[in-house]
Amino acid sequence: MKFATKCVHAGQQPDPLTGSIIPPIYQTATYVLPEVGRDLGFDYTRSSNPTRQILENNLAALESGKYGVCFASGMSAVDAVMKLLKAGDHVVCSDDVYGGVSRHFNQVLASFGLQFTYVDTTAPGNVADAIRDETKLIWLETPSNPLLKVTDIGAVCKIARDAGIPVGVDSTFATPVFLRPLELGADIVMHSTTKYLSGHNQIIGGAVALNDEDMFQRLKFLQKTVGAVNSPFDAWLTLLGIKTLHLRMRRHSDTGMRIAEFLGAHPKIARVSYPGLKSHPQHAVAAREMSGFGGMLSFELKGGIPAGKALMNALQLCQLAESLGSVETMITHPATMTHVDVPPAERNARGLTDGLVRLSVGIEDPADIEEDLARGLEKA
Ligand SMILES: Cc1ncc(COP(=O)(O)O)c(C=O)c1O
């Protein structure tokens, strides 16, 4: 099955009872057993649910993996992966990650004895240098939030394989349309399905896909034991979103490129980060490992923080909002929104300045997005 066909059909068949072409929403907490000691494959929705299972199988197919496991949010998917580790274990992590991820690592998991070292993974040698005896996981976010740094997954996986350490990749920005980390040697791929996969700002959800049977069983155990699961309705809404994922991503990416070029040529813009631009430091890696560059970009204005704020407040079509990866164009100020919990000194050291603006390009007419930005920039 080719990728576009997988988006529409993988893991799904017409409902055997009614022929319903869309999978039913099994909105139930529990299942009646035919007799003691025998169930029909489901016993309690925290453990598994037919609608969620269809989504899990669909996502596994999209990522070229054997298994998928869904969670209540991207954060609970990350949390489940980290719970494969134990106190004393060490993780080498990309230095530019979503602020909620570093908050979780530093302010929650560190107190349970996990250790994290953040390195610029765009230079794979930094990963090799940070590996210690206790290193049990390498965690990459690529392209990263919000600086759009791109890591060479194949190169990091080679280093990890030689050291016997699994690699997990937060591939939320790229989606399996443009990047499939398992095909490049990664062990786990993770998504905030809140973003492009569901695609319409309609749910909060997360997922992982993988090939290793033992790791899958441990993640299923964590899913049912901790219970951070997505509801059947949310799983169903995500499945509907995925049916058009391949079409939406192409449009996000085409418009992303157009807007990146427009901003790059604008006299009030100091710099633009978009992996599709030849000026992007890892453009060659992105062109090699990804089949498209996506709809996320970030930029800084020459007028710094006041100009950035003036722009964001002046926009009419682009919505000032905390999320990304939806059909609506959304603009975000990472320093006061998505990355507000990263201490200012750390933000500055990472290059995440107070003047940085992040744009998630939607699927509106690109001319309208450009016009809104042009109008906003007049005020900046
Ligand atoms: C790259 C990335 N990973 C993980 C998350 C967390 O996902 P969620 O908000 O679904 O918990 C986000 C949220 O913005 C994100 O951007």
The ligand as an SDF file (V2000), in Angstrom:
LIG
                    3D

 16 16  0  0  0  0  0  0  0  0999 V2000
    7.3770   18.9850   19.3360 C   0  0  0  0  0  0  0  0  0  0  0  0
    6.3320   18.7440   20.3840 C   0  0  0  0  0  0  0  0  0  0  0  0
    6.3710   17.6250   21.1160 N   0  0  0  0  0  0  0  0  0  0  0  0
    5.4690   17.3730   22.0770 C   0  0  0  0  0  0  0  0  0  0  0  0
    4.4610   18.2770   22.3640 C   0  0  0  0  0  0  0  0  0  0  0  0
    3.4640   17.9800   23.4410 C   0  0  0  0  0  0  0  0  0  0  0  0
    2.2650   17.5680   22.8780 O   0  0  0  0  0  0  0  0  0  0  0  0
    0.8300   17.7890   23.5790 P   0  0  0  0  0  0  0  0  0  0  0  0
    0.5760   19.2480   23.6380 O   0  0  0  0  0  0  0  0  0  0  0  0
   -0.0900   17.0270   22.6800 O   0  0  0  0  0  0  0  0  0  0  0  0
    0.9300   17.1650   24.9390 O   0  0  0  0  0  0  0  0  0  0  0  0
    4.3850   19.4590   21.6350 C   0  0  0  0  0  0  0  0  0  0  0  0
    3.3340   20.4540   21.9400 C   0  0  0  0  0  0  0  0  0  0  0  0
    3.3540   21.5630   21.4560 O   0  0  0  0  0  0  0  0  0  0  0  0
    5.3450   19.6990   20.6310 C   0  0  0  0  0  0  0  0  0  0  0  0
    5.3460   20.8290   19.8930 O   0  0  0  0  0  0  0  0  0  0  0  0
  1  2  1  0
  2  3  1  0
  2 15  2  0
  3  4  2  0
  4  5  1  0
  5  6  1  0
  5 12  2  0
  6  7  1  0
  7  8  1  0
  8  9  2  0
  8 10  1  0
  8 11  1  0
 12 13  1  0
 12 15  1  0
 13 14  2  0
 15 16  1  0
M  END
$$$$
